[in-house]
Amino acid sequence: MKLIFIPIVAIALIEILQFFTHRGSMDIDDLILNLLGVFIGYLFFPSFNRIVQINPR
């Protein structure tokens, strides 16, 4: 549940800050496309992790 909640809150917070600071534009399209990118990243991470293995020190 946290994997869904945290990106939604973070992206929504950025969009709200854009609205209040008058920087950029607040669009629902931005929210939807950013969430789509997060979910695609979650889907591709296991495949990417098998190809490129990053070993922490």
Residue pairs with C-beta under 8 A, 6 or more apart in sequence:
3 42
7 34
7 35
7 38
8 35
11 30
11 31
11 34
11 35
11 38
12 31
15 26
15 27
15 30
15 31
16 26
17 23
18 24
18 25
18 26
19 26
